């Protein structure tokens, strides 16, 4: 193992990174969580197309996914955890501004790998947010 790399977090990853591929991965992770939570979510078809490789991350696809996700989060707010809206707001704001300059180690991982890592981290974070509700006594939600 290279010096300075811990086995628990080999790349020093944090959810709050602001390069475009990272944000696109987070957006996909959030959209998947919404599609799994809501019956007939508007973003489901776009999420499925991205997952199956029928669509690629382009500015047009990202805009489409953002619009559909925004509709789901607005129209069906009561059915979704507040953490979903908070994550969307953070991701959306970051996508609207130019990427922040990075300091320190330059990003050496490809855009698809960064999207995949961010996607999984976002899903894990949202799952952690949902777990306390699922553990209520008597199965109440």
Backbone as JSON, one array per atom type, in Angstrom:
{
  "sequence": "XXXXXXXXXXXXXXXXXXXXXXXXXXXXXXXXXXXXXXXXXXXXXXXXXXXXXXXXXXXXXXXXXXXXXXXXXXXXXXXXXXXXXXXXXXXXXXXXXXXXXXXXXXXXXXXXXXXXXXXXXXXXXXXXXXXXXXXXXXXXX",
  "N": [[0.85, -1.17, 0.0], [0.49, 2.27, -0.73], [2.35, 4.91, 0.82], [0.7, 6.91, 3.25], [-1.9, 6.31, 2.54], [-4.84, 5.16, 3.76], [-6.41, 2.01, 4.55], [-9.17, 2.11, 5.02], [-10.24, 4.38, 3.77], [-9.21, 4.76, 0.94], [-8.88, 6.7, -1.11], [-9.25, 9.11, 0.08], [-11.87, 10.11, 0.06], [-14.66, 12.31, 0.04], [-18.01, 13.34, 0.38], [-18.59, 15.94, -0.28], [-17.45, 17.11, -2.77], [-16.68, 19.0, -5.72], [-16.38, 18.77, -8.5], [-17.57, 18.33, -11.84], [-18.1, 15.58, -12.85], [-18.26, 14.22, -10.37], [-20.44, 15.46, -9.12], [-22.44, 14.78, -10.95], [-22.53, 12.02, -10.56], [-23.44, 11.94, -7.9], [-25.96, 13.08, -8.31], [-27.19, 11.12, -9.89], [-27.2, 9.0, -8.02], [-28.94, 10.03, -6.07], [-31.27, 10.32, -7.63], [-31.81, 7.65, -8.24], [-32.42, 6.7, -5.67], [-34.75, 8.15, -5.15], [-36.39, 7.15, -7.21], [-36.62, 4.51, -6.35], [-37.99, 4.85, -4.0], [-40.42, 6.13, -4.54], [-43.49, 5.22, -6.06], [-43.95, 5.15, -9.51], [-42.2, 7.34, -10.07], [-41.16, 10.34, -11.65], [-38.56, 10.51, -12.57], [-37.68, 7.95, -13.07], [-37.48, 6.58, -15.62], [-35.36, 7.93, -16.9], [-33.28, 7.44, -15.1], [-33.13, 4.65, -15.3], [-32.33, 4.42, -17.99], [-29.78, 5.6, -17.88], [-28.52, 3.81, -16.14], [-28.52, 1.47, -17.63], [-26.92, 2.13, -19.71], [-27.98, 3.26, -21.97], [-28.25, 5.93, -22.11], [-25.97, 8.61, -21.85], [-23.9, 10.62, -19.7], [-24.44, 13.77, -20.44], [-24.56, 17.33, -20.93], [-27.24, 17.85, -21.65], [-28.61, 15.51, -20.83], [-28.11, 15.56, -18.09], [-29.45, 17.93, -17.41], [-32.08, 17.14, -18.04], [-32.45, 15.04, -16.17], [-32.19, 16.5, -13.79], [-34.44, 18.21, -13.99], [-36.6, 16.36, -13.96], [-36.18, 15.13, -11.49], [-36.45, 17.32, -9.79], [-39.18, 17.82, -10.15], [-40.28, 15.47, -9.01], [-39.38, 15.78, -6.35], [-40.67, 18.09, -5.62], [-43.46, 17.77, -6.2], [-44.07, 15.49, -4.75], [-43.24, 15.73, -2.17], [-44.03, 15.12, 0.51], [-43.81, 12.38, 0.63], [-41.18, 11.75, 0.7], [-37.99, 11.56, 2.38], [-36.61, 14.36, 4.17], [-33.9, 14.63, 3.81], [-33.43, 13.96, 1.17], [-34.29, 16.16, -0.35], [-32.55, 18.09, 0.66], [-30.08, 17.09, -0.2], [-30.45, 17.25, -2.96], [-30.7, 20.04, -3.31], [-28.12, 20.9, -2.58], [-26.49, 19.59, -4.51], [-27.59, 20.6, -6.9], [-27.16, 23.39, -6.67], [-24.36, 23.39, -6.73], [-23.89, 22.39, -9.3], [-24.74, 24.52, -10.79], [-22.83, 26.48, -10.64], [-19.5, 27.35, -11.74], [-16.98, 24.75, -11.61], [-15.18, 24.47, -8.55], [-11.87, 25.49, -7.94], [-9.4, 23.09, -7.36], [-7.29, 22.28, -4.65], [-4.12, 21.05, -3.65], [-3.68, 17.58, -4.11], [-3.99, 16.68, -7.48], [-6.89, 15.59, -9.35], [-6.82, 12.33, -10.39], [-8.29, 10.28, -11.25], [-10.49, 8.77, -13.58], [-13.35, 10.35, -15.19], [-15.72, 8.65, -15.44], [-15.21, 6.8, -13.36], [-15.14, 8.48, -11.14], [-17.79, 9.37, -11.18], [-19.1, 6.96, -10.6], [-18.1, 6.33, -8.04], [-19.03, 8.55, -6.56], [-21.76, 8.25, -6.95], [-22.27, 5.85, -5.54], [-21.46, 6.59, -2.95], [-23.3, 8.64, -2.42], [-25.72, 7.21, -2.44], [-25.25, 5.48, -0.28], [-25.12, 7.36, 1.81], [-27.72, 8.41, 1.77], [-29.12, 6.11, 2.39], [-28.23, 5.7, 5.0], [-29.49, 7.87, 6.18], [-32.14, 7.09, 6.02], [-32.37, 4.82, 7.61], [-32.83, 5.22, 10.52], [-35.63, 5.8, 10.62], [-36.72, 3.41, 9.8], [-36.37, 1.77, 11.94], [-38.18, 2.22, 13.93], [-40.21, 1.51, 16.82], [-42.52, -1.19, 16.64], [-42.73, -1.1, 13.92], [-43.66, 1.28, 12.87], [-43.89, 4.12, 10.7]],
  "CA": [[0.0, 0.0, 0.0], [1.28, 3.49, -0.82], [2.39, 5.67, 2.08], [-0.32, 7.94, 3.44], [-3.23, 5.86, 2.13], [-5.4, 4.25, 4.75], [-7.27, 1.03, 3.89], [-10.59, 2.43, 5.19], [-10.62, 5.43, 2.83], [-8.0, 4.8, 0.15], [-8.75, 7.87, -1.97], [-9.58, 10.32, 0.81], [-13.12, 10.59, -0.52], [-15.67, 13.01, 0.83], [-19.17, 13.59, -0.46], [-18.64, 17.34, -0.69], [-16.52, 17.48, -3.83], [-17.48, 19.84, -6.6], [-16.14, 18.66, -9.93], [-18.8, 17.95, -12.54], [-18.41, 14.14, -12.8], [-18.64, 13.86, -9.01], [-21.8, 15.94, -8.9], [-23.32, 13.96, -11.77], [-22.68, 10.74, -9.86], [-24.32, 12.17, -6.76], [-27.31, 13.31, -8.84], [-27.72, 9.81, -10.27], [-27.48, 8.25, -6.79], [-30.16, 10.59, -5.49], [-32.4, 9.99, -8.49], [-32.11, 6.23, -8.03], [-33.08, 6.57, -4.37], [-36.12, 8.67, -5.32], [-37.12, 6.19, -8.04], [-36.91, 3.32, -5.54], [-38.88, 5.22, -2.9], [-41.73, 6.54, -5.05], [-44.1, 4.5, -7.18], [-44.13, 6.0, -10.69], [-41.43, 8.58, -10.02], [-40.93, 10.9, -12.98], [-37.16, 10.35, -12.96], [-37.36, 6.54, -13.19], [-37.04, 6.2, -16.98], [-34.04, 8.5, -17.15], [-32.36, 6.69, -14.24], [-32.96, 3.33, -15.91], [-31.55, 4.57, -19.22], [-28.39, 5.82, -17.48], [-28.01, 2.58, -15.54], [-28.35, 0.46, -18.68], [-25.99, 2.62, -20.72], [-28.69, 3.78, -23.15], [-27.99, 7.37, -22.08], [-24.68, 8.98, -21.26], [-23.94, 11.91, -19.03], [-24.18, 14.95, -21.27], [-25.29, 18.46, -20.31], [-28.68, 17.7, -21.89], [-29.12, 14.43, -19.98], [-28.07, 16.04, -16.7], [-30.57, 18.88, -17.27], [-33.31, 16.35, -18.03], [-32.54, 14.35, -14.88], [-32.45, 17.52, -12.77], [-35.83, 18.67, -14.12], [-37.48, 15.29, -13.51], [-35.97, 14.96, -10.06], [-37.06, 18.49, -9.15], [-40.62, 17.59, -10.15], [-40.58, 14.46, -7.99], [-39.14, 16.33, -5.02], [-41.66, 19.15, -5.35], [-44.84, 17.27, -6.22], [-44.29, 14.37, -3.81], [-42.4, 16.07, -1.01], [-44.47, 14.45, 1.74], [-43.47, 10.96, 0.57], [-39.72, 11.6, 0.67], [-37.25, 12.12, 3.52], [-36.07, 15.71, 3.98], [-32.5, 14.52, 3.36], [-33.41, 13.9, -0.3], [-34.37, 17.54, -0.85], [-31.32, 18.77, 1.05], [-29.03, 16.61, -1.1], [-30.71, 17.82, -4.29], [-30.38, 21.46, -3.29], [-26.66, 21.03, -2.57], [-25.98, 19.16, -5.82], [-28.07, 21.52, -7.92], [-26.42, 24.65, -6.53], [-22.98, 23.17, -7.16], [-23.88, 22.24, -10.75], [-25.04, 25.82, -11.4], [-21.65, 27.35, -10.6], [-18.32, 26.68, -12.3], [-16.28, 23.92, -10.63], [-14.21, 25.14, -7.7], [-10.49, 25.07, -8.15], [-8.95, 22.15, -6.33], [-5.95, 22.48, -4.14], [-3.52, 19.8, -3.2], [-3.49, 16.53, -5.09], [-4.91, 16.77, -8.62], [-7.74, 14.43, -9.57], [-6.2, 11.47, -11.38], [-9.23, 9.2, -11.54], [-11.32, 9.13, -14.73], [-14.7, 10.87, -14.91], [-16.69, 7.59, -15.14], [-14.92, 6.22, -12.05], [-15.58, 9.46, -10.14], [-19.26, 9.32, -11.15], [-19.5, 5.73, -9.93], [-17.79, 6.47, -6.61], [-19.96, 9.53, -5.98], [-23.08, 7.61, -6.99], [-22.38, 4.89, -4.43], [-21.38, 7.32, -1.67], [-24.58, 9.34, -2.22], [-26.73, 6.2, -2.08], [-24.96, 5.04, 1.08], [-25.49, 8.44, 2.72], [-29.18, 8.47, 1.84], [-29.55, 4.91, 3.12], [-27.97, 5.97, 6.41], [-30.52, 8.82, 6.61], [-33.44, 6.4, 6.1], [-32.35, 3.73, 8.58], [-33.49, 5.48, 11.8], [-37.08, 5.7, 10.47], [-37.09, 2.0, 9.64], [-36.17, 1.06, 13.2], [-39.14, 2.66, 14.93], [-40.9, 0.38, 17.45], [-43.78, -1.61, 16.06], [-42.71, -0.96, 12.48], [-44.32, 2.52, 12.46], [-43.06, 5.02, 9.9]],
  "C": [[0.89, 1.24, 0.0], [1.27, 4.22, 0.51], [1.3, 6.73, 2.1], [-1.71, 7.54, 3.01], [-3.72, 4.85, 3.16], [-6.31, 3.25, 4.05], [-8.76, 1.39, 3.98], [-11.07, 3.46, 4.17], [-9.45, 5.67, 1.89], [-7.81, 6.04, -0.7], [-9.03, 9.17, -1.23], [-10.88, 10.94, 0.31], [-14.0, 11.28, 0.5], [-16.81, 13.35, -0.11], [-19.17, 15.02, -1.01], [-17.48, 17.73, -1.61], [-17.33, 18.14, -4.93], [-17.11, 19.79, -8.07], [-17.38, 18.06, -10.58], [-19.07, 16.44, -12.52], [-18.87, 13.68, -11.41], [-20.09, 14.25, -8.74], [-22.82, 15.16, -9.73], [-23.56, 12.6, -11.13], [-23.61, 10.86, -8.66], [-25.77, 12.35, -7.22], [-27.95, 11.98, -9.22], [-28.07, 8.97, -9.03], [-28.76, 8.72, -6.12], [-31.38, 10.21, -6.32], [-32.79, 8.52, -8.36], [-32.86, 6.01, -6.72], [-34.52, 7.05, -4.46], [-36.96, 7.67, -6.12], [-37.48, 4.93, -7.26], [-37.93, 3.61, -4.44], [-40.3, 5.5, -3.38], [-42.22, 5.59, -6.13], [-44.3, 5.52, -8.3], [-43.43, 7.35, -10.57], [-41.15, 9.05, -11.44], [-39.51, 10.65, -13.47], [-36.78, 8.9, -13.27], [-36.83, 6.15, -14.57], [-35.64, 6.72, -17.29], [-32.98, 7.75, -16.34], [-32.08, 5.31, -14.84], [-32.1, 3.41, -17.17], [-30.07, 4.82, -18.91], [-27.77, 4.54, -16.94], [-27.71, 1.52, -16.59], [-27.41, 0.91, -19.8], [-26.66, 3.12, -21.99], [-28.57, 5.3, -23.23], [-26.64, 7.57, -21.43], [-24.85, 10.32, -20.56], [-23.47, 13.0, -20.0], [-24.88, 16.11, -20.57], [-26.8, 18.33, -20.49], [-29.29, 16.64, -20.98], [-29.16, 14.87, -18.52], [-29.21, 17.03, -16.46], [-31.9, 18.15, -17.2], [-33.5, 15.67, -16.67], [-32.83, 15.35, -13.76], [-33.9, 17.96, -12.8], [-36.81, 17.62, -13.58], [-37.38, 15.07, -12.0], [-36.59, 16.12, -9.28], [-38.58, 18.33, -9.08], [-41.01, 16.57, -9.08], [-40.44, 15.03, -6.58], [-40.15, 17.4, -4.64], [-43.06, 18.58, -5.22], [-45.11, 16.2, -5.17], [-43.42, 14.5, -2.56], [-42.77, 15.29, 0.24], [-44.07, 12.98, 1.78], [-41.97, 10.69, 0.67], [-39.07, 12.17, 1.93], [-36.69, 13.51, 3.18], [-34.63, 15.68, 3.47], [-32.41, 14.46, 1.84], [-33.41, 15.31, -0.87], [-33.09, 18.3, -0.53], [-30.17, 18.36, 0.12], [-29.21, 17.21, -2.49], [-30.32, 19.3, -4.33], [-28.87, 21.69, -3.34], [-26.06, 20.69, -3.94], [-26.36, 20.17, -6.89], [-27.34, 22.85, -7.87], [-25.0, 24.5, -7.07], [-22.89, 23.0, -8.68], [-24.11, 23.57, -11.46], [-23.85, 26.77, -11.41], [-20.46, 26.62, -11.21], [-17.62, 25.86, -11.22], [-15.26, 24.73, -9.86], [-12.83, 24.62, -8.03], [-10.09, 24.14, -7.01], [-7.55, 22.5, -5.91], [-5.4, 21.15, -3.7], [-3.36, 18.83, -4.35], [-4.48, 16.67, -6.24], [-5.71, 15.48, -8.76], [-7.11, 13.6, -10.69], [-7.1, 10.31, -11.77], [-10.15, 9.67, -12.67], [-12.71, 9.6, -14.31], [-15.7, 9.74, -14.64], [-16.46, 6.95, -13.76], [-15.38, 7.18, -10.96], [-17.11, 9.47, -10.05], [-19.73, 8.1, -10.36], [-19.25, 5.82, -8.43], [-18.77, 7.42, -5.93], [-21.37, 8.97, -5.91], [-23.26, 6.7, -5.78], [-22.32, 5.59, -3.08], [-22.7, 8.04, -1.39], [-25.66, 8.36, -1.8], [-26.51, 5.71, -0.65], [-25.39, 6.1, 2.1], [-27.0, 8.52, 2.87], [-29.74, 7.26, 2.58], [-29.35, 5.11, 4.61], [-29.03, 6.92, 6.98], [-31.86, 8.13, 6.81], [-33.49, 5.38, 7.21], [-33.03, 4.05, 9.9], [-35.01, 5.36, 11.71], [-37.54, 4.25, 10.4], [-36.99, 1.21, 10.93], [-37.12, 1.5, 14.3], [-39.85, 1.45, 15.53], [-42.22, 0.08, 16.76], [-43.85, -1.43, 14.55], [-43.4, 0.3, 11.97], [-43.35, 3.36, 11.65], [-43.56, 6.42, 10.02]]
}
